Amino acid sequence: MKGIILAGGTGSRLYPLTQVASKQLQPVYDKPMVYYPLTVLIASGVREFCLVSTPHDLPRFRQLLGDGTQWGISIEYREQAKPEGIAQAFLIAESFIGQDPVTLILGDNIFFGGDAFPRAFAEFKSGATIFAYHVTDPRRYGVVEFDAEGKAVSLEEKPAQPRSNYAVPGVYLYDNDVVRIAREMEPSPRGELEITDVNKEYLRRGALRVQRLSRGTAWLDAGTSSSLHDASAYVQTIEKRQGMKLGCPEEAALYRGFLSLDQFEMLISGMPACEYRDYLAGLAAEVCRVGIKSA
């Protein structure tokens, strides 16, 4: 499965921070925001990536991420000249997707805990898989409604009167039909190709699977100044308490087998002296001592 990271948009809710760098390049504690969704997909076994962003910001992403070979992956880049909805990413990245299934993750979504994503990727065969997360204010999101048997029966985008408290986070898995579906869609009244409309089409076909994320999973949307601060504080708390990093692509690549231990240590040797390098060096020493479990 191929992976798209959508890191476009104006980031207006983070003004004036986004006058300096795009939303997805802002720091979330000790790492750029884009590291977190990238790590989720690496940990789920994705090796081929396409990052979609604005013409202005793409050079900065290229400088940060390169071609991905340092993590045993490949990264391509595509321009989104004008933000016209999440589903537009499938049209922009059509040549990258080719005939393969694809996952799309939003560049400002941060996840922690549980194994729902790796399991969903491993089990995916056809149709579409999305996720549901219980929130207090579902009016801000796409909302999924379930019947008494737990089956998804409706989807709405930012409804004034939500039919449930289950929001749809920014991770979506699709078979290759998603490209044709996106191409045939009509823009919504706000002029965008809505990802909810894509999901509705799969629901209409009876090909939509919705997995509820457990209470052990945290989902943070770092799209405003307040939520960016909250996300940083959350990451700092977890890392200090557990001694493990969130959103660390080097670690995910090592545990997925995308990097050998020798390659991992070579990667560390090129980093400047800092806490991030110290953490990775400690991880390498631990792997040398006790070995590593396959992902």
C-alpha positions in Angstrom: 0.0 0.0 0.0 1.2 3.5 -0.9 0.9 6.5 1.4 0.0 10.1 0.9 0.7 12.7 3.6 -1.4 15.8 2.9 0.5 18.8 4.3 -1.1 21.7 2.4 -3.5 24.5 3.3 -2.8 28.0 4.5 -2.6 27.2 8.2 -4.6 30.4 8.9 -5.7 29.2 12.3 -2.0 29.2 13.4 -1.3 32.8 12.2 1.3 34.3 12.7 3.3 31.1 13.3 2.6 30.0 9.7 4.2 33.2 8.4 7.5 31.5 9.3 6.8 27.9 8.4 3.8 25.8 7.4 1.6 24.2 10.0 3.0 20.7 9.4 6.6 22.0 10.0 5.7 23.6 13.4 7.4 21.9 16.4 5.3 19.5 18.5 7.5 19.3 21.5 10.9 18.2 20.0 10.0 17.2 16.5 8.4 18.7 13.4 4.7 18.0 13.3 5.0 16.0 10.0 7.2 13.4 11.8 4.2 12.1 13.7 1.9 11.1 10.7 5.0 9.9 8.8 5.9 7.6 11.8 2.3 6.2 12.0 2.5 5.0 8.4 6.1 3.7 8.7 5.0 1.7 11.8 2.1 0.3 9.7 4.4 -1.0 7.0 4.2 1.8 4.3 7.4 2.3 2.4 6.3 4.5 -0.6 5.2 8.0 0.2 4.0 11.1 -1.6 3.9 14.3 0.3 1.4 16.9 -1.0 1.9 20.5 -0.1 1.9 24.1 -1.4 4.5 25.2 -4.0 5.9 27.6 -1.4 6.4 24.9 1.3 7.5 21.9 -0.7 11.2 23.0 -0.7 11.2 23.1 3.1 9.7 19.6 3.3 12.3 18.3 0.8 15.0 19.8 2.9 13.7 18.2 6.0 12.7 14.7 4.7 14.8 14.3 1.6 14.0 11.3 -0.6 13.4 9.1 2.5 16.3 6.7 1.9 17.8 7.5 5.3 14.8 5.6 6.8 14.6 2.9 4.2 11.6 4.4 2.4 11.0 6.6 -0.7 9.3 10.0 -0.7 8.0 11.9 -3.7 6.5 15.3 -3.7 3.5 16.9 -5.4 2.2 20.5 -5.5 -1.2 21.5 -4.3 -1.5 24.9 -5.9 -4.9 25.7 -4.3 -6.5 23.8 -1.5 -9.7 22.3 -2.8 -10.4 19.5 -0.3 -8.8 16.5 1.1 -9.9 14.2 -1.7 -8.1 16.5 -4.2 -4.9 14.7 -3.0 -5.9 11.6 -4.9 -6.0 13.5 -8.2 -2.8 15.3 -7.5 -1.0 12.1 -6.7 -2.7 9.9 -9.3 0.5 9.0 -11.1 2.1 8.1 -7.8 -0.8 5.8 -6.8 -0.8 4.0 -10.1 -2.8 0.7 -9.7 -2.1 0.3 -6.0 -4.3 0.7 -2.9 -3.5 3.9 -1.0 -3.7 5.4 2.5 -4.0 9.1 3.2 -3.1 10.7 6.4 -3.4 14.4 7.4 -0.2 16.1 8.3 -1.6 17.7 11.4 -3.0 14.6 13.0 -1.1 13.0 15.9 -1.8 9.5 17.3 -0.5 7.5 20.2 -1.3 4.1 21.7 -2.7 0.8 20.6 -2.1 -1.2 17.5 -5.2 -0.3 15.5 -3.4 1.1 12.5 -0.8 -1.7 11.9 -3.6 -4.3 12.3 -5.9 -2.4 9.9 -3.2 -2.1 7.3 -2.3 -5.8 7.6 -5.9 -6.8 7.3 -6.9 -4.5 4.4 -7.9 -6.2 1.2 -10.4 -4.0 -0.7 -13.0 -1.2 -0.3 -12.2 1.4 2.3 -11.3 1.4 6.0 -11.8 4.5 8.2 -11.7 5.0 11.9 -14.0 6.5 14.6 -12.9 8.3 17.7 -15.2 9.5 20.5 -15.0 13.3 21.0 -16.9 15.8 23.1 -17.6 18.3 20.2 -18.2 16.2 17.0 -19.5 19.3 15.1 -15.9 20.2 14.2 -15.4 16.9 12.3 -16.8 14.4 9.9 -19.2 12.3 12.0 -20.1 8.6 11.7 -23.4 7.2 13.0 -23.8 3.6 14.1 -26.8 1.4 14.4 -27.7 -0.8 17.4 -25.4 -3.5 16.0 -22.4 -1.2 15.7 -22.6 -0.9 11.9 -22.0 2.4 10.2 -25.2 3.8 8.7 -24.4 7.5 7.9 -21.6 10.0 7.5 -21.9 13.8 7.8 -19.3 16.6 7.4 -19.3 19.1 10.3 -23.0 18.6 11.1 -24.9 21.2 13.2 -26.8 18.4 14.9 -24.4 15.4 15.1 -26.0 11.9 15.2 -23.2 10.6 17.3 -20.1 11.6 19.2 -17.8 9.6 16.9 -15.5 11.7 14.7 -13.5 10.4 11.8 -9.8 11.0 12.3 -7.5 11.9 9.4 -6.3 8.4 8.4 -8.1 6.7 5.5 -7.3 3.4 3.6 -8.7 2.8 0.1 -8.5 0.4 -2.8 -7.6 1.8 -6.2 -11.2 2.8 -7.0 -10.7 5.9 -4.9 -9.0 7.7 -7.8 -12.0 7.2 -10.1 -14.4 8.2 -7.3 -12.5 11.4 -6.6 -12.3 12.2 -10.3 -16.1 11.9 -10.7 -17.0 13.8 -7.6 -18.7 17.2 -7.6 -17.3 19.9 -5.3 -19.3 20.7 -2.1 -21.0 24.0 -1.6 -17.8 25.3 -0.1 -15.9 24.4 -3.3 -14.0 21.4 -2.0 -13.8 17.7 -2.9 -14.9 16.3 0.5 -13.3 13.2 1.9 -16.6 12.5 3.6 -18.3 12.2 0.2 -15.6 9.6 -0.8 -16.5 7.7 2.3 -20.2 8.0 1.6 -19.7 6.4 -1.8 -17.9 3.4 -0.2 -20.7 3.2 2.3 -23.3 3.2 -0.5 -21.5 0.3 -2.1 -21.4 -1.6 1.1 -17.6 -1.5 1.0 -16.8 0.8 4.0 -15.3 -0.6 7.1 -15.3 1.6 10.2 -13.1 0.7 13.1 -13.6 2.4 16.5 -10.4 3.4 18.1 -10.1 2.2 21.7 -9.8 4.3 24.8 -6.1 3.5 24.8 -5.6 5.5 21.7 -5.0 9.3 21.8 -5.8 11.5 18.8 -4.6 15.0 18.8 -5.4 17.6 16.0 -2.7 20.3 16.2 -4.4 22.8 13.9 -4.8 25.7 16.3 -2.4 27.5 18.6 -4.1 26.0 21.7 -4.2 22.4 20.3 -0.6 22.8 19.1 0.4 23.7 22.7 -1.7 20.9 24.1 -0.1 18.4 21.7 3.4 19.4 22.7 2.6 19.2 26.4 1.1 15.7 25.9 4.1 14.4 23.9 6.5 15.8 26.5 4.5 14.2 29.4 4.4 10.8 27.7 8.1 10.8 26.6 9.3 11.8 30.1 7.1 9.3 31.9 7.8 6.3 29.6 11.3 7.1 28.3 10.1 6.4 24.7 9.6 8.9 21.9 6.5 9.5 19.9 6.8 10.4 16.2 10.3 9.0 15.7 10.6 7.7 12.1 14.1 6.3 12.7 12.8 4.1 15.5 9.8 3.0 13.5 12.0 2.1 10.5 14.3 0.1 12.7 11.5 -1.9 14.3 9.8 -2.4 10.9 13.0 -3.8 9.5 13.3 -1.0 6.9 16.8 -0.3 8.5 19.3 -2.8 9.7 21.0 -2.0 13.0 24.2 -1.1 11.1 22.3 1.4 8.9 20.5 2.7 12.0 23.8 3.4 13.8 25.3 5.0 10.6 22.3 7.3 10.5 22.8 8.3 14.2 26.5 9.0 13.5 25.6 11.8 11.1 23.5 13.6 13.7 24.7 16.5 15.8 25.0 16.1 19.6 21.5 16.5 21.0 18.9 14.8 23.1 17.3 13.2 20.0 20.6 11.5 19.0 21.1 10.4 22.6 17.8 8.7 22.6 18.5 6.9 19.3 22.0 5.8 20.6 20.4 4.4 23.7 17.9 2.5 21.6 20.7 1.1 19.4 22.5 0.0 22.6 19.4 -1.7 23.9 18.8 -3.5 20.6 22.4 -4.8 20.7 21.9 -6.0 24.3 18.5 -7.7 24.1 17.7 -7.9 20.4 14.6 -6.6 18.5 11.2 -8.0 18.0 9.9 -7.9 14.4 7.0 -5.5 13.8 
